Amino acid sequence: MLVEKRLLWENNDKINYVAYLMDNSPDIENERKHPAIIICGGGGFVRITDKEKEPVALFFLNHGFQAFVLNYTTKKIGDSTYPNPEYDLAKMIVTVREHAVEWNIDISKIAIAGFSAGGSICASLATQWNEKFLYKKLEVSSEMLKPNAAILAYPLLDFEYQKKKIVEDENCNSFLEFAKMKKGDFLSMAMDAAIGVQATEKQLKEGSPINHITPNMPPVFIWGTANDGMVYVGQILKFAEKLSGNNIPYELHVFESGYHGLSLANHNTTNSHEKINTDVSVWTTLAVNFLNRHFLL
């Protein structure tokens, strides 16, 4: 097994990725090509939480995937507003395809997996991989940017919906009023880092993955919890409805209860036994089954 950290861009020493790579064993199959998965942790676009990095990578590695953790642009290190983190993910999928021979990867079996803010970034690439602004930026064909499947965990998919619900729940006149009133609040900081607190309606629409769904999307696996206090589950349901309307293969799981940011929902991704959620942790098996089905593994 090889664990290696590398820079993503030649001219940027802040954006990097960690590769978790299995060696092929002659005891199994020396020439086997593996599927791959690129993981984008959450953290409100401000930072990236560790619990959605290595534990997730090791889980998928143990299920036959070459795994990559992408440390994309966050507000802590740069301009995290849309579409900058999406450029990082697009560059990462190109990088994986360019090194496919070296890393024993099947280029037709590359999944992306995102949590919360990372889920928003993955949803953006899944919906926009063939848009000109992306492949022009990367100077590659659009096919190089297409993920073959997407795993979205409690993702932020509709900034307009999220903003409206925050204003309603907080009984504010506007989101700007909420941001001023709740300065330092996680939701306020996350929305500011993702799209800007004074984003126009046009910017909110452009930055929302839900508005870019087309029949060209890869299969999508989505999960969330009904009582998520950060990302409103209604937007996940709306996203799934639009996937259905565009005949995109998808699988949706909304678990009854669970706080935002559960990650694997097991001992490796929480700081207390009380926060382990065995009802939700089954999502990992469901997601692997989904990928195996679509990748014919």
N, C-alpha and C positions, 0 to 999 in steps of 0.2 A: 504494500500500500504506500502511496505517495501523498503527502500533504504539502502543498506549496502555495505561497502567496506571491502574486504578481501584480504589477501595475496594469491597468486597463488601457489607458491612453498614454502615448509616448510623451506628450507635453503636459501631463497632469500627474503630479506625484501624490495626490490626495485620494484618487479613485482607484480602487484595487479589487481584486477577487482572490478567494482562497479555493484551490482545487483539491478535492478529495478523490483520489484515483486508485482504482483496484488494478493490480497486475493480473494478467491472465495466467492461470496455472495449468501446467500440462496434465495435472491430475483431473482437470475438469474439461477444458477446451482451450487450447493454446491460441487459437485464432478468433476467438469470440469477439464480436462487436457489441458494445454495451449501449443501452439507452442512456441519455443524460438528463439531468435536471438542474436548472439555474434557480437559486433561491434568493428571494428579496424579502428580508425581514421588515418588520414595521417599526414605528417609533414616531409617528406623526409628522414625517418629513423633516423632523428636527434632528433626529439621531436614528441609529438602528440598534434595536435591543438584541442582546446576545442570545436570549432564549429562543429566538427565531433564526439563529444562524447555525452553529455547529451541531446542536442536537438534531435539527431537521436534516442536515446534510448526512449525518451518520445513520439516521434512520433509513433514508433512501439509498445510501451506499450499501447498507445491509440487505436491501431488496434488489440489488443488481444494477443500480444506477451510478454512473460517474456523476459526482455531485459538485456543484460550484456555488459558493456563497458570494454574492455580489454586494460590495460596499459602495453603493451608488451615492450620488450627490444629495446631501442633506443640508439644511440651513446651517448646521454647525460648521460645515466646511466650505460652503459656497452658495450659489443661487439654486435653491431647490424647487423653484416654481416650474410648473408645466411649460415645455416638455423636457426640461434638462435631465431629470432622472430617467426618462424614457430613452433618451439618446444613449445613456449608459447601458441600459438593458439591451438595446439594439446592438450596440458595439459588443456586448458580451456574447450574444448569440452568434454573431459573426465570428468572434474569436474561437468559440467552441467548434464551429464548422471548419474553420481554417486549420485547427489543430486535431481534427478528427482522427487522422491516421496515427499521429503520435499518441493520442489518448485512448485509442481503441473504442471509438464512438461511431455509432450508426447515425449519419447525418439526417436521416428521415425520422428519427425518434428522439427529438429534443423537446423536453417539457420545460415550462416556466412555472414557478410556484411563488406566490406572494401572500404576505400577511398584512392586513390592515392597509397602511400606506403602501407597502410593497405590493399588496393585492391590487391597488389602484394602478400602480406602474405596470404590473403584468397585464392587467385588463386593457390598459392603453395600447400596449404592444400587440396583444391578441386581436384588438379591433382595428389597429391602424398600421399593421406591418407593411401593407402595400401602398401606403400614402407617400406621395412624392417628397414631402419635407423630410421624411426619415431616410429613404434610400439615397436621396441626394446628399444629405449630411454625411452618410457613411460611405458614399461613392461605391455602392455595390448594387447588385440586382435585388429587387424586392424579395425574391424567393430566399435569398440568404438570411432575411430577417424574420421569416415566418416560423413561429413556434408550432410544434406539431400537437401540442396539448397545453392547457393552462389549468393550474390548480389555484383557486382563489379562496383564501381563508379570511373571513370577516372583512371583506374588502370595501373600500370607499369607492363607489361607482358613479355617484350622481351628486355633484357639488351643489346644484340647485336645490335638490331635495333635502340634502343634509343641512344646508343653510336655512331653509324654510322651517324645518323641524326644530332646529336650535332656537330660532327666534320665537316659535310658538311655545316651546317648552319653558323657555326662560322668561316668557311674557315681556319681550322687548319690542320696540318699534322697528328696529332694524338690526342687521348683523353687526354693523359698525358700532351701534350702541352696546351690543353684547360684548364685543371685543374690548371696548373702553371700560365697561363695567367689570369685566372678568379678565382684566389684563394679567397675564401669567397663567391663566387657566389652560389646561392641555388642549381642549377643543379649539380655543381661540388661537393658540400658537400653531396648532396643526393646520388649520385652515389658512392662516397667514402664510405658513411655510409652503403650502401646496399651491395656492392660487392667489394669495394676497387678500387682505381683509377688505380692500376697496375694489376688488375685481368687478368688472362690468358683467352684465348678463351675458354678453357675447363671450367673454373669457370663461365664465362659469360653464357655458354650453360647450365650448371648444375643449375645455380641460376634463370634461366628464366622459368616461369611457362609454357610458350608456348611449350617448348620442352618436357613436361611431360604429355601432353594430351593423354588420353586413353579412350576407351569406358566405363570405370568404373566410370567416373565422374558423379556427381549429376547435376541436371538442373542448368543452369547459366543465370542470368540476368545481362547484361552489358550496361553501358551508358557512354557517353563522349560527348565532343563538338568538332566540326570540326576545330575550330581555337584555341584549347588548346595550349598555348605556353610552357607548361612544359612537358606533356606526349603526345607524338605524336600519333594522332588518327590512323595512319596506322597500328600500332601494335595491336590495338583493333580489326580492321577489319581482320587482319591476324589470330588473335586468334579465332574469330567467324568462320572464314572459316575452321579452323582445327576442331572446335567443330562440324561443319556440316559434315565434312568428317568422323568423328567418331560417327555420329548419336546421339550426345548429345543434349537433348532438351535445347534450348537457346532462349533468346529474346535480341535483340540488338537495342539500340536507340542512334543515333548520332545527337545531336542537332546542329543547324546551328551556333550558337554563344554563347559564355560564357567563362569566364576566368576559369583558373584552381582553384580547391578548392571551388566550389560553395556549397558543402554540400546539405542542403535542398533547397537552393536558395531562402530562404524567410527571413522575418524580424529577426528571431531568430538566423540566421547564417551569418549575415553580419553586418558591422559597418556603413553602409550608405544606404540610400533608393535607390540611383542610382544603387547599385549592386544587388538589388533584381531582379531576373530573372524569371518572371512568365511563360515564354515559357519553361524553363528547369524544373521548380519546379513540373511539372506534373509527373516527373519520380517517385515520391514517390507513387502516386496512381497506376501507372503502375507496380511498384515493388510489392506492396501489392497484387494487382490482380494476379500477377505471382505466388507469394507464396501461396495465397489462392487456386489457381487452382491446384498447384502441391501437396499441403498439404490437399486438399479436405476439405477446411474449409467453 
